[in-house]
Amino acid sequence: MLVFRPERRRRTRRSPRFQREAQDMDFRDSPAQAEWRVQVQDFLRDYCPQEIRGKFPMGRPEEEKPLWEAWRVALAERGWIAPAWPSEYGGAGMTPMDQFILSQEFAEAGAPRLGGLGLMMLGPTLIEHGTE
């Protein structure tokens, strides 16, 4: 049986400098990140229909197809279906932090993400290692 005994934990020595300085992380958005977050929120408010929020794009009812198509077009026009892809390949060329904020706001709004393994795995592999 495995038992955790805190008294047996190896103690590491920290430098006196480390002990003196606070090592807090600041998780607040920078001004540019806050502006980007507002842009994403505005986009979601204006373009993501309430009827499709919280739903998975596969197996959608026939009456919702126009809503899904409008949502797909709105994302594609901005390169947001593949935000990490370079713009010359149809993506948005976003930084990792911009992608993180986009994902946070989509999750908060219940906005469906389009794409799948091809977008997340095959596409980046071809972009990196393929030839034109």
N, C-alpha and C positions, 0 to 999 in steps of 0.2 A: 504494500500500500504506500502510495506517495503522500507525504505529509509536508506541508509548508511550515518551516520553522524560521520566523523572521530573525531570531537571534543568531542563526547560522548564515545569514546572508552575508556575502562578501561586501565589505565596505570599501568604497573607493575614496581616495583622498582627492579633495578638490583644491585647486590652487587658491591662495588667499585672495587673489583678484576676483575670482569667481564668487567667492563667499561674500565679498563686499558689494558687488553689483547685483542689482535686481535683474533677473533674466526673464522678464515678462514678454509675451508676444502680443502684438497689437493686431487684432483680427478685424478692425474697422476697415471699410473700403477707403481707398484713396479718393480724392475728388474725381479723378477720371473714371475709376471703377464705379463710384456712386452714380455718375452721369450715365454710364453704360447700363447699370441696373435699371435706372428710370426709363431709358430707351426701350429695354426689353419689356418692362412692365407695361409701357404705353402700347407697344406692338401687340402684346398678348390681349390687352383690353380691347384694342381695335380690330384684331384679326382672328382671334381664336374663339369660335362660337361656343357658347355655354353648352350646347347640345352634345358636343363631342369631348368636352373636358372629362378627364378621368376614365376615358374609354380607350380600348386597344383598337388600332386601325384594321386588324384582320376580322373578317366575318361581320362587317357592319351591315345594318339594314339598308335596303335599297333607297329608302327615303332620305337617308343621311349622306348618300354618295355626293351630291352637290356640295354639301358642307365640307366634306373631307377633301374634295378636289380643290375647293377655294383655299383651304388651309395648306394643302400641298403646294399650290402655286405661290402663296404668300411666303412660305418658307424657302422655296426654290429660288425665288427672285432675289433673296438676300443671301443665298448660299448657306442657309441655316440647316438644311437637311444634312449637310456634311461640314459642320463648322470648322473642323481642323484641317480640311483639305485646302490646298492653295487655291486662290481664286481662278487661276488659269485652268483648273480642272473642275470648276463648278462649285467649289467650296467657298468659305468665307475667310480663310486664312487667319482664323482667330488665334490669339495667344492662349496658353493653357488657363490663365486666370479669367479671360473673357469667356472661354468655354465653360468654366466652372460656374461663373455667375449666370450664364445662359441656362445651364442645367438646373441650378438652384431655383431660378424664377419659373422655369417650366414646371418643375416639381411642385412648387408652391401653388401655382395656378391650376395644376392638374392638366396642363396642356400636353397632348400626346406628341411624342417624338416619332418621326418617320424614319424609315431605314431599318437596317438589320445587320447581320453579320457581314454581308457584302460591303456595306458602307464602313463598318467599324474595323474589319480585318482585311478583306481582299483588296479594297480600294487603296488603303494606305500602303499595302505591300507592293502593289503594282506601281504606285506613284514613286515609291522609294527605289525599287529594284527593276522595274520594267523599262522597256525602250519604246520610243515613239515611232 
